[in-house]
Each structure stands twice: as C-alpha cells, then as structure tokens.
Amino acid sequence: MRGGSLRHTIQIQSATSANDAGEVTVTYTTVATRRGSVRWLSGKEMFTAGQPEARAEAEIKLRYYDGLTQKHRLVWVEGATTKGTFNIESVADRQGRGHEHLCRCTEVFA
C-alpha cells in the first residue's frame, strides 16, 4: 500500500446504545483514526413512499484496524469538518496480511 494514496483522515466509530425511559438512544464513539482514501462508486436519487431519498456508495481503503466489522461506521474528516459518514456494508483484508482494509460503504444522509 502506498502511503501517498491515503490522503484522507478516517475515523472508525463504534455504536453504544442506552435505554432511557423506554427509548433507545444510539451514540457513536471514535475508537481509532486511520489514514485512508475514499473513492465514489455510484450515487442515485429515488422516491420512496413519495419522499426523495439519496443513496451514495463508496469504497474506502484504510490502514488495518483489528476487529473492524459492519457494526462500526466510518467518518471522513478534514480538520474539524466532517466530509461524510458511512455505514459499512462489507470489510475485506485484501491480501490477508493485516496491512489494509477495503470497505464497501453507503453514505449516511441526515
């Protein structure tokens, strides 16, 4: 893996849920920060139940993080600015050597 191609800062976040008076609240905590690259694969807009819905897919390559699963989410940041938040659809250790992960993701829109 060439370090120069990893020009983005990617935060790996883990979900924590709390039950407050019968309401489940999910919060995310950053567990690691890695260098990575974001490559957009596709984007589309559609209507679901009469409401517009956007969907963007990306491939994110990042330095290895032991235990990375679909239960985590990835956040692309530049300084104090969040450039994108992504749910992980699949995780692969491409060469099986623990050097890098290749994640297929969908962007989370607020």
N, C-alpha and C positions, 0 to 999 in steps of 0.2 A: 504494500500500500504506500503510495506516495503521499508524504505529509503535506505537500503543497496543494494537493487537490482537496484537502479537508479544510476549507476556509470558513466554515460556519461553526458557531457555538451551539451545541445541542444539549439541553438539559433532559435528564431521564427522571421522570416523576413517578411516584408510587401513590396509589389511592388509599385513603383511610376513610372509613365510614363510621359515623356516630349516630346513635338513635337518641334524638332529643324530643321528648314528649310525643312519641309515636311517629315522628318524622325523621326519615333517614337523610343525613347530610353527608355528602362526599366532598372531601378536601384532598388536595394533592400536595405532596412534599417532594422537593427536589432531593434525590438520593445520590446523584452523580452528574458531573458535567464532562462532556467529551467533545472533541473536535470531530466534525463530520461534513458531509456535503448533501445538499437537497437537490434532487432532480425531479422536476414535474413530469408526470406521465400523462395525465388527462384531467379534464375539467368539463363539467356539464351542469346545465340548469334544467330543472324539470318542475312540473307541478304535481304535488301530492295533496290530495283532498282539497284541491283548489288553492293551495298555498305554494308560492315559489320556494324551491329547495335547491341549494347549490351543493355540488359534490366535486371535490378535487382529490386526485390521487397523486402520491409522490413516492419516490424511492429514496430512502435516507441511508447513507452509508456512514458508519461511525466506528470509532475505535471500540474495541471489545469491552463489554461490561458483563461480568459473570452473573448469570441469573436473569438476564433480560428476557421478558416474556410479553405476551399480548396483554397482560394485566397492567403493564406500565403504559405511560404515554410519553411522547417526545415533544419538547418545546424548543423551537428555533428562536434564538435571541441574538440581538446585536446591541451591545451595551445594555441600556435599561429598556430597550424596545423589544417587544415580542413580535416576531415576524410571522409566526404560525404555530398552531398547536395541533398535534396529530395523534390519532388513535392508531395503534399498531395492529395490522391485520396478520402479518407473518414476520418471523425473525429467522434469519439464516446465518450460520457461521460458514461463509462460503468455502473456505479452504480447510475447515475443521482444525485449525491450528490455534484458535483463540486470539487472533490478531484484529479481526474486524467483524462487524455485524452488518448485514444488509437487511433493511426493514422495508416492507411494503406497508404504506400508511394511507389513511384518509384524513383530510384536514377537518378539524372541528370548527364549525362556524357558530358564533354566539347568537 
